[in-house]
Each structure stands twice: as C-alpha cells, then as structure tokens.
C-alpha cells in the first residue's frame, strides 16, 4: 500500500503525516517515496478560479485590520500621552508585522513538508508542535490546536461584543437627539444593547456571504468617511499641541498599548489572505504595502483624534460628529446600519469556527441547526455585552490578554519550532533571540495588565 496520502484532503494529509512522524522508525522521505529532492510547489496545487492577485490581497489584508480598533485608537493616545503613543504605535506595528511574516514563513515550510497547499492557523500550530523539537510536547499537539481555536473564538466573539457596544452607543446618541423624552429618561446603555440584538440576529441569519460582501465593502468606506468627518470636527477646534501631554503614567501606557495592539492586530486575516493568493510567495510585498496603509490610518486617527478632542475623547471616534445638525444626525443613523452589516461579517468568522465542530453532531436538518446555533451565539454575545457595556474596558482586556497570545506569542513559538534546527546554527541564533524578546514583551503587557486589575498606577 502506498504511503502517499491523498492531496485532496488537507486533514488526511496532516493527520497521516503526523502519525508517521511520531513513529521514529519511519523517516520523512519514506512518507513520500521517490520525492526526497522534489520541491513541492504549493502554488500549483491551489486549484481555484477565485484566487486573489496582489492588489486584491492587499485590499483584503487592510480590510482585515480596519475595524473597531481604529475607531477607538484615539482613546489609547489619551491614556498614554501623545508622543509616547506615537512611539508605541510604530513599535507595535513593527512587532505585529514581523509576527505575521513569521506565520507565513512557517506556513510555507509546512506546505512543502506536509505537501498541502493550505493550512489554517490551528493546522499550523498542530503541525509544528507535533514534529517540533520538544518530544514530550508532541503528544499534546491536538490539545494545543483546540486551545488556539478557543483563543481565536473568544477573541473574535470579543470583537463582536465591541461592535455591538459601538452600535448601541451610536443608537443611544441618535435616539436621544431626536426624542427629548428619551433624553430625559437617560436609559442605560444596556437597554440599547438589548435593542440591537434583534436587527443583528436578522443580519447574521443570512447564510450566504455573497449577499453581505458588497455591503461590507460599502460599510467600510462609509465608516472611513465618518471617521474623516469626526477628525475634521476635532481639528477645527484644536489647541496648541504642547498642551497635550507627551507622557502620563505607567498604567496609562499599558492601557494605551493594549488598545493600540488591538487596533494593529490583523493576525486572523494573515493566513486566510495568504491561503487564497494566486502568488502566495509574494505575500511579503502585500504585507509591506498593507501594513504601511494600516499604520497611517491608526497614527492619523489616534494622533489627530487626541489632539483635537483632548481629554474629552470618547469611543468610537464617530460619536464626536455630533447630532445637533441634520447632516451629522443622518450620518450617525446610516452608520448604525453599516455597523450592523460589519457585525454580520465579523460574526461569520467565530461562528464558522465553532460550527466546524458542532456541525459534525447533526447529519440531518443541518440548515435548521445552523440557524439555531447562530441565534444562540448572538444571544450569548449580547448577554456578555450587557454585563460589560464599556467599550474601552473590553478593548483593553482583549489587547492585554488575548491579542498578545494570538498575535505575538503563538507566531514566535511557531517560527521557533518550525526552524529550530536552522536557529541552532550560530549565524541564525539572533532570530531566536528576537523571538524570545517578542514573547517577553507580550508577557510584560499581560503581566502589567493583570497587576493593574489590583493596583492602581
């Protein structure tokens, strides 16, 4: 019987390869006899008429970054100080960009080793651990895969919570502006969160993403326009820049860094974009142009947002457009609709992740069960949002505890495991040192944020 697994099944390839690799009596080349020196071209194996070109790949990567983080990054500048936040933005941007490169570089090595054209984030973690240098850890590769999936699921559900808070905040502002009675009642934001659940369920029950994709692009463009208008309102009444403090305190630095890390972390978009490129080896060019645009957006929004609004910064930045005039009021109302569409697109990612496991339990009436689980997950997200309806607190938590794991620690460990033998050579040890330093920075953010929960600094 041939030892070569079927290339058409990614899971079959991965599992068969790992089973053989765990057996020390079977050499790697025996898994694919006769191909010891054959370079597997994973680009040729990607059979799809809908692969992205360089421009499309760059656009999708930028879209993966563009979201709730950028809408609130000016609050990060308020926490940490103007010039300190500017430095943190570029440092974090450099770290995130490098970690994304590590993820793709490791994936390219695994493609050739496993002879598969694509790997998800969880696939990649499982593969590098199962054949990595730590033999005692190999048996836990599947457990680590599940842990990564859980982290990504919680992270993306947290992003949905943030969007729901933004929608509820904007809805509260609009309704209180048009209805004096509501303004006098001063209903808690939690009430508006519960109200938003109904339209969000309606949007998310659209199972075919082809219907949402065009509106998603329109929503991103409209949100960008609203951000620009809000910045215009802020810059129309600026004070001398020297009145904005360059540094505040260590606690503010950690909170600000957490929000900036959240705004810059598009790690979940990295492999999906690369997996659908017609020329995946050019992903690094896409990353250079994409990250340049993202850094400009984050820097401009954060710097000029805080300079313009000062200590009165509120999130999202679009609430600063005001509702005293008809034009900004109409924009705010349309923004609610656009944010609902964006929520539907963002919600699809964590639901697909959990449906991968839950769907195996239902061989009959799959569409019905899929909708039931969709509604249950939206209700769960709304329940969590109702408990903690504070935009900044949720974003700081996400940027302090989840994103350091998925955006910095995991990519550094994946790269170290994938290229362990190369990094043992003296001329490459500096790369391993940088990985260790990146992990230390991430743990510093996590540890400092944990201390801030109990100590006010």
N, C-alpha and C positions, 0 to 999 in steps of 0.2 A: 504494500500500500504506500502511495506517495506521501511524503511528509509535507508537501507544499499545500498550505491551506488555501481555501477559496478566496481570491482577492475581492470578490464581490461583496463579502460580508466583513465589515470593519470589526464587529465584536468577535467573529470567528477567528479572524487574523490575530487580533490582540490576545485573546484567551489561549489559543493554541500555541502562539509563540511563547507566552509567559509560562505555560505549562512545561514546555520543552526547556525553557531557560532555567527553570527551577531544578530541573534534573541535571545534575553536574555531569552525568555520563554522556549527555548529548551536546555536541558542540554546536555553535550557532550556525556554521555553514552547513551542517547536516540537516537543518530545518529546510533549507533551500539548496539542495544538492546541485552542483554544477554552476552556481551563481556566486561563488566566493569573491570573484573580482568583478562581477557585473554590477554596474551602478544603476540602481533603481531610479527611474525618472518619475517621480510622483506627479509632475505636471502633466505628463502624457496620459496618466491614469485618471485624471479628472474629467469624466465624461458628463458634460452638462452644457447646454446651449446658452445658459444664463450666467456665465462667469463674468466677473467684473473686470473692466480694464483699469488702467492706473487712475484715471480721473474719477471713475465711479467708486473705486476702492477708497480713494482719499475722501470723497464726499461722505461715504458711509462711515468711515472712521471718525470724521468730525461730528457726524450726527450721533455717533455713539457717546461722544463726550458731552455734546450740547444738551443741557437739561437743567434739572433743579439746582445743581451745584453752582452753576454760573449765575443763576438768578439770585443767589444768596451770598455770593463771594464778597460783596462789599461789607457785609457784617463781619466777616473774618478780618478785614482790614481795620475795622473799628475795634475789634478785640485786641489785636496785636500791635497796632500802630501802622502808620502809612508806609514808611520806608522799610521797616522790619518785614512787613507783609510782602512788600515787593521782592525782597531778597528771598523770603521763604517760597514765594511763587516759582521763582526760577530754579531754586534748589530742588523743590519737589517735582517740578516739571522735568528736570534732568534725571532724577531718580526713576520716575514713572516711565519716561521714555526708554531708559536703559532696561528696565524690567520687562517692558513689552518686547524689546529686541531679544532679551534672553529667552522669553517664552517662545517666540517664533523660531529662534535659532535651535533651541532644544527640540521643538516640534519637527523641524526639517531633518534633524538627525534621526529621530524616531521613525519618521516616514520611511527612510531608507532601511533602517534596521528591521522594522516590522513589515515593510513592503506594503504599506497602506497609503492612500492619497490624502487622508484627512484624519485629524484627531481632535476631540473636544478637550476642554481644559481638564475635566475629570479623567478622560482617557490618558492624557499625557502624564498626570500625576501618578496614576496607577502603573503605567509602563515604566517610568524612570525609577520608581521605588522598587518594583518587582525585580528589576535587573540591576539595581543600584549597588553601590559598594558596601552598604550595611546589610549583611546577610540576615541578621536577626530581625531586620525590619521588613524583609521581603514578604513574609507571611501575612503582614498587615497592609499590603498594598490595596486590597479591596476595601478594607476599613477606612484607609486614608482617602480613597476615592469617594466614599459616602460622606466623609467629613467635609471634603471640599464641596461636594454637591449641596450639603446642608448650609455651609457658609455662603455659597453663591445664592441659594434660595432665600436665606434670611436677608442677605444684602439687597437683593432685588425687590423683595417684599418691603423692605425698609424704604427703598426709593419710591415705591408706590404709595406708602404712607406719607412721604414728604410731598408728593404731588397732590394727594388728597387734602393735606393741610393747606397747600397753596391755593387750590381750588376753593376750599371753604373760606379762607381768608379773603380772597377776592370777592366771593359771593356775598360775604358779610358786608364788605365795604360798599358794594354796589346796591344791595337791598336797603341798607340803612341810609344811603344817599337819596334814594327815590321814595322811601317811605318814612316820614317823620315818626310815625308810631313805633316802627321797629327800632328806630334810632333811640327813642326814649326808653324802650324796654331793655336795650343793651343785652340781648341774648348771648349766652356763652358760645364760644366758637364750636364747642362740642355739638350744639344743636345743628349748626350749619354742616358739620362733618356728616351727621346722620342724614341730612337732606341730600347731600351729594351722592350718597350711596346708590340711590335709585337710578339716576342717569348713568352712573358708572357701570352698574350691572347691565344696563341696556347696551352700552357700547362694547363691553367685554364679551357679551354673548355672541358677537359677530365672530364666527369661527374662521372665516376666510380672510386672511390678512391682505389679500388683494384689494378688498374694499376699503381698508383703513390706510394702506400705504400712501396713496396720493394725498389724502387729507393730513397724514402725518408730516409730509414734506411741507404742505401749506401751513400747518401749525407751527413748525419750527421757524419758518420765515416770518410768520406773524409775531411769534414770541420775540424774535430778534428785533423786529421793528418796534415793538412795545418797550423793549429794553433800551433801545436808542432814544426813544421819546422820553423815557424816565430819566436817562442820563442828561438829556437836554434840559429838563426841568431842574435837575440838580446843579448843572453847571451855569445856569442862568443866574444863580444867586450864591456863587462861591465866595469864600473868604480867602485872605492871603494864605498860601499853602503852609507857611511857617506856623500857622495856628493849629495845624493838625499834628499831633504828637507822632514822632518817629517810632517811639517805643513806649509800651505801657508797663506790663509786668509779665512774669513767667507764666502765670495762669492764662493770661490773655494770649500769650504766644502759643500755648498748647491748644487752646480752643480755636484760635485762628488757623493754626497749622492743620488741625483736623478738618475744618471746613474747606480749606484750600486743597487738601489731599482728596477730599470727596469730590470737589469740583474738577480736579485734574485726572481722576481715576476712571479711565475708559477701558480697564483691563478686560472686562467681559466682552468687549467688542473686538478684541485683538484677534483671537483665533477664528471667530465667525467670519470676519472680513478676509483673513488670510486663506481660510478654507474655501472661499468662493472666488479667489482671484485666478485669472487665466495665466498670470505670470507671478506665482507666489514668491519666487526668489527675489522679486523687486519690491517686496513689502517694506523694506527699509527705506526706500525712496518715498513710499506712501507715508510712512511714519514721520519722516523729516518734514514734509510739507504739512501733513495733518496736525502734528504737534505744534508747528510754528503758528498755524491759524488759531489753535485752541489756546495756546499761551497768550496770544494777542488779545483774544476775547476775554479771558479770565483777568488779565492785567488791566485792560481798559475798564472793564466793568467794576473790578474791585477798587482800583486806584481812584478813578474819577467819581465812582459812586460814593466812596467815603469822603473824598474831598468836597463833593457837592452837598451831601446830606449830613456829614459830620456825625455827632453823637445821636442824631435822630434817625439813624439808619434802621430800617425795618426790612424784613424779608417777606416775600420776594421784592426785588427792586421795583417791579411794576406797580406796586401799591403807591409809589411816590408820584405816579402820573396824576393823582388827584381825581376827584369826581365832582368838582364844583362847576365844571363846564360840560356842555353836552358832548363834545367830541371825545374827551378822555373817558367819559362815562360809557359811551358806545364802545370804545376800545376795550374797556375793562369787561364789558359784557361779552364781547366776542372772544376775549382772551379766555374766559371761562370755558367756552365751547372748544377752543383749540386745546386747552389743557386737558379736557376730558378725552379728546382724541389721543393725545400724547400718553395719557394714563393707560388707555386701551392697548397701545403698542408696547409700553413698558410692562404691563401686566402679563402680556403674552409670554414673555421670557421665563419668569418663575413658574408660570402655570405649565408650560411645556416641560420644564424640568421635573416637576412633581408628577405630571401626567405620564411621563415615561415609565414611572414605577407603578402608579395607580392603575394605568390603563391595562396592565397585564392581569389585573384581577377581574376584568369584565370582558368576556368574549361576546356577550350579547348586549344589545342596546347601548353600544359604546357612545353614540352621539348624545343620548339622554344622560348617561352617567357623566360624560364630559361637561355638559352644561351644569349638572348638579354640583360637581366639584368646583366649577368656575364660580358659581354663586356662593358656595361655602367659603372659598378663599377670599372673595371680595368682602364678605361679611366679617371674616377673621381680620382682614387688613383694616376695615373700618372700625372694628372693635379696639384694635391696638391703637389706631389713630385717635379714637375717642378718649382712651386712657391717657395718652400723652400728646395733646394737640399743640405742642410747642415746636415750631419749625426748627429753630436754632438748636434746641436740645437734642432732637432726633438726629440732626445732621452732624452735630459734634460726636454723638455716640457712634454713628456709622463711621465717621472719619477717624475715630480714636481706636475702635476695637475690631471692626470688620475689614475695612479697606487696607490697614497695614498688613493683615494676613493675606488677602487675596491679591493685592497689588504689588507688594514688596517682598514679604517673607516667602510665600509659595514660589514665585518666579525665581528668586535667588536660590532656593533649595533645589528646584527643578533643574536649573542650569548646573549647579554643583554636582548633582547626581548624574546628569547626562554626560558631563565632560570631566568626570572625576579622574580618569586615567590621564587625560591631557593636562589637567591642572596640577598633577603631581610633578610634572617637569618644571624645573626651576624658572624657566623663562615665562611660564604662564601662571605662576603662583599669585602674581599680583591680581589676576582676575578673581581668584578665590578670595583674596583679601578684601576686594571691593564688595563681593557678595556678603562677606561677614559684616562689613561695615554697614551695608544697607540693612541687613537684618537687625543690627544693633540700633540703628536709627528708628526702625519700626517699633522695636521693643521699648525704646525710650518714650515714644509717643504713647504707646499702650500703657506703660507703667506710670507715666506722668498723669495721663488722663484718669487712671484708676486712683491715684493719690488725690487728684482734685475732687473726686467724689466725696472725700472725707476731710480734706484740708483745704481751707480757703486761702489761695495765694494770689 
